[in-house]
Amino acid sequence: MIQYFTENVPMPTLKKQKINRWIKRTANNYEKKVGEIAYIFCNNERILEINRQYLQHDYYTDIITFDDSTNSVISGDIFISLETVKSNAEDFSVDFEEELHRVIIHGILHLCGQDDTTPEMKAEMTQKENKALEELKKM
């Protein structure tokens, strides 16, 4: 089950059924099934609070993924700062919806075991995001 929540921000416009199918298809590409996934859309202050409390990082980010997956079933809580997604969309000259979709699937890729801790891994993650975004456009 995939659920969407907000904390101190309005719910972004999402085609949830389409996005849910896309998430399940993407997970399946990594031989994973979708368990319980919660997207929590929030503001910068909330993501900073989470970053400090759980990761000991003192900076804003667009996404924090808490992985609760077991074996081939992905589950977790994915916090997304809509403010950072908006500023990143402006910085990268893409529309907000595309950047939000990128971040949504970024969290799923993490739950599927993909990492982005090195520059090489980050480049590979971006390629995987791009591939998933192309698949979404075809749906």
Secondary structure, 3 states (H helix, E strand, C coil): CEEEEECCCCCCCCCHHHHHHHHHHHHHHCCCEEEEEEEEEECHHHHHHHHHHHHCCCCCCCEEEEECCECCEEEEEEEEEHHHHHHHHHHCCCCHHHHHHHHHHHHHHHHCCCCCCCHHHHHHHHHHHHHHHHHHHHC
